[in-house]
Amino acid sequence: MSKNNWSKHADGNDHTDMKRAAGQMIKNYFFQLTDGCGSKECSNEYCASSGRKQTSKDDAAALAIQLFMKKAQVPHFTEKILLSNLNSCKDKGDFKKLVHSIGDVFSSSKSLNGSFLLENSSKSPHDLTNVDINAVRRCYAALFKTGDSSVENSLINSLSALSPTIEMDLRYNSPSSDPNFLNQFVIIMENTMLQSPEYLDQALPSFLKAMALLPVKMQATLVRIWAQFSSVEIRRMVETVQQLITYQVLTGPSTTSGSPVQDDEVIVAATKVMKLFYCASMLGGTFDEAYGNSQDDANLSKGPDDPLLKELDIEVLDCRQPLVKFEEFINEALNDQIELDRDYTYFKSDSQSRFAFLKYNFILSTATKSMGLFYDNRVRMHSERRLTLLYSLVRGQQPMPYLRLKVRRDHIIEDALVSLEMTSQDNPVDLKKQLYVEFEGEQGIDEGAMFTFDEITRYCWFSLTSFESDAQFLLIGLVLGLAIYNNVILDIGFPMVVYRKLFGRRGTFADLKDSHRVLASGLQNLLDYDGDVENDMMCTFRIGYTDMFGSSFSKELKENGANIAVTKENRREFVELYADFILNTSVERQFKAFKRGFDMVVEDSPLKSFFRPDEVELLVSGCQDFDFDALEKSAEYDNGLSRSSTLIRWFWDVVRSFTMDQKKQLLMFTTGSYRIPVGGLSKLKLIIAKNGPDSDRLPTAHTCFNVLLLPEYSSMGKLKERLLKAITHAKGFGLL
């Protein structure tokens, strides 16, 4: 705040605020003299942590007043002042003066907030910050270039002293009255050394614990400031917080005493702060061109409102490309340590005193979140089962706690769809029971006339001219929802836009590039064309398309479209209308029924608050990471076999020699599907057991339990020949 602005602020009733601020500063000095900052390496002679002689409370109070009087003229830094101080110390070969100056400014909230201000720093209501960010970065670079440990120690100790002051302000005062209060957070986070070990023990944890106390409106302001930064700068700050979380997971109380990570206040605070960078990454990224345009808001289950996202007026689903990839916010070490059953309990209790990572699920892997969804589904299944048993007892009927499908092996799809249709009409609540299939069979979806298949993308899409009834599409949606609900992976491929539409968004040209690659390429060529679009292309706003029988149809994309030429000026409109027709209006009837079936199963589930559309695709179809090394590491052995057995060493040598198609055949043989569960092959838990002595018998498998049975073959060559024959010629259930 400039001198003139400070004078204005001090007029009239604001004298009371100044007195209150003075009193608070004296309290801070008293706290520093009696309790200290907690750092063992503190060099501040007026801090109890520095080893100074203990003083009585009366003496400490008197000294606190003296220090306040001495510091009444609040010190601050500008780039010129700091660099001048630094150069003077460098010339003398003694950095003591600089160290004291750093301690004075960086340990004081008021001093730091008044430092590194832009010229003409009086802030208008529309300005986000008046900190000269580039000056701050140059100053940090100059300080670290000195190579003097006392300079860096002064920054560390100052941060340790500053953090309790900020925490007290946020807990007991009203910092919102200071327009520069957030400056200190911007300045401190520009320190590129924050992720070094010296900061991780105390200075950074205490600072993040203070920052985590910021009210939502202040959080939103910080997010808007950081959203203007480059992806490199956001990533650096993300990596700093990730480093602290990982360090705390490996060395904190969850490791040393076995306490849950949800109770580690450092990890909790770091996760809350990480959310600010997560939101800044989205806000500064690329949003959907059709941002805010939902196809079916009435049926969209958004889960609980997030106060910060609401304040920022953004949704995760609408961010096409964040500044930092979503995956970079996931902390694997933390995911490995979380007890999901406990976290889910905290999540459902909705208690303010209990922290749940499921409420901050950006830091969780898809595999971890899928386990959370699994718990939620099982709880709902159990609830439905109990209600069914209760109703049955009241009515004197035989209880049926499961969703039972009776299917013939040769008519699985037809029988399943008939059963599901009857259930959805007679008792749709039964769809939320645990699925039970009486006869084993391979799950699948018959494309028929309902879907078209793109040989290039390998995706299915809704047939534009389908003659199937809405009930058929509703049943396919039911199957998709039941697959997620029962943790079953389907051998089906839908483009990402299907999952975005299931979340209530309309498809746009950006989606067309994924679902209809050839058409999208042609439309992109039209957008990029430098010549005379109207005369060279000779297109109008009427398009043509064919049905599955080869019959031709036409469609006007706008009124009187056949008479409106596509020109350089309106080609973007043409492309967007074309994409809207293909992805939305032409399949509106089919998709509405499909989504209605899907929502019948998942409408009360936290699915849409836990996952992004790309993660839901993984839940349905599995991942594509065929990492057989991970499968080998996670495999278990039974009936006399172990990791060191000769037969097992031969087996993995054989598998490593397989082509990718042969590896997929092995997966199909042992598990009944070549799809990989969420989290990769390490989550498959393959069991290999010995099936008698050497013989000419082929290997066999129990696909329900992922068990592979191997006779103790006499050579690796024989093992390979027998295994290849089994996986190549095993179809259906013939060899299982």
JOWOBEL-V93086 format. One line per field, one symbol per residue. ss: DSSP state (H for helix, E for strand, C for the rest). A space follows every 10 residues. Layout:
# JOWOBEL-V93086
ss->???
This chain:
# JOWOBEL-V93086
ss->CCHHHHHHHC CCCHHHHHHH HHHHHHHHHH HHHHCCCCCC CCCCCCCHHH CCCCCCHHHH HHHHHHHHHH CCCCCCCCHH HHHHHHHHHH HHCCCHHHHH HHHHHHCCHH HHHCCCECCC CCCCCCCCCC ECHHHHHHHH HHHHHCCCHH HHHHHHHHHH HHHHHHHHHH HHCCHHHCCC CCHHHHHHCC CCCCCCHHHH CCHHHHHHHH HCCCCHHHHH HHHHHHCCCC HHHHHHHHHH HHHHHHHHHH HCHHHHCCCC HHHCHHHHHH HHHHHHHHHH HHHCCEECCC CCCECCHHHC CCCCCCHHHH HHCCCHHHEE ECCCCHHHHC CHHHHHHCCH HHHHHHHHHC CCCCCCHHHH HHHCCHHHHH HHHHHHHHHH HHHHHHHHHH HHHHHCCCCC CEEEECCCHH HHHHHHHHHH HHHHHHCHHH HHCEEEECCC CCCCCCCCCC EEEECCCCEE EECCCCCCCH HHHHHHHHHH HHHHHCCCCC CCCECHHHHH HHCCECCCHH HHHHHCHHHH HHHHHHHHCC CCHHHHHCCE CEEEEECCCC CEEEEECCCC HHHCECCCCC HHHHHHHHHH HHHCHHHHHH HHHHHHHHHH HHCCCCHHHH CCHHHHHHHH HCECCCCHHH HHHHCEEECC CCCCCHHHHH HHHHHHHCCH HHHHHHHHHH HCCCCECCCC HHHCCCEEEE CCCCCCCCCE EECCCCEEEE CCCCCHHHHH HHHHHHHHHC CCCCCC
